[in-house]
Amino acid sequence: MTHAELETLYEALATKLDAMESQKRKLFLAKLVLLLAQEVGTAGKVVSAMDDAARNLHP
């Protein structure tokens, strides 16, 4: 995936999150991860990606 495609995805995600009620955001993100996990196909890859995403989170 190109940098431009990643930027497009980031913008789409940010727009979607901004448009929904704050109490629905966690559920949306959980559902999104599970749908994408089905596309990835292996639990190990998904867990590794979750670990990467959780690393170095700063407010």
C-alpha positions in Angstrom: 0.0 0.0 0.0 1.3 3.4 -0.9 1.8 6.3 1.4 -1.0 8.2 -0.4 -3.4 5.2 0.1 -2.5 5.1 3.8 -3.3 8.8 4.1 -6.6 8.3 2.3 -7.5 5.5 4.8 -6.4 7.6 7.7 -8.6 10.5 6.5 -11.6 8.2 5.9 -11.2 6.7 9.4 -10.9 10.1 11.1 -13.9 11.4 9.2 -16.0 8.4 10.1 -15.0 8.6 13.8 -15.7 12.4 13.9 -19.2 11.8 12.5 -20.3 9.3 15.1 -21.3 9.6 18.7 -18.4 9.2 21.0 -19.9 6.3 22.9 -20.1 4.3 19.6 -16.5 4.8 18.6 -15.0 1.9 20.7 -17.7 -0.5 19.3 -17.0 0.7 15.8 -13.3 0.2 16.1 -13.7 -3.3 17.6 -16.0 -4.3 14.8 -13.6 -2.8 12.2 -10.7 -4.8 13.6 -12.7 -8.0 13.5 -13.8 -7.4 9.9 -10.2 -6.7 8.9 -8.9 -9.7 10.8 -11.1 -11.9 8.6 -9.4 -10.4 5.6 -5.9 -10.9 7.1 -6.7 -14.5 7.8 -4.4 -15.4 10.7 -4.8 -14.5 14.4 -1.0 -14.2 14.8 -0.8 -11.4 12.2 -3.7 -9.5 13.8 -2.3 -9.8 17.3 1.1 -8.6 16.0 -0.6 -5.6 14.4 -2.4 -4.8 17.6 0.8 -4.9 19.5 2.4 -2.6 17.0 -0.5 -0.2 17.2 -0.4 -0.1 21.0 3.3 0.6 21.1 4.3 4.2 21.6 0.9 5.7 22.0 1.2 9.3 23.2 -1.7 11.6 24.0 
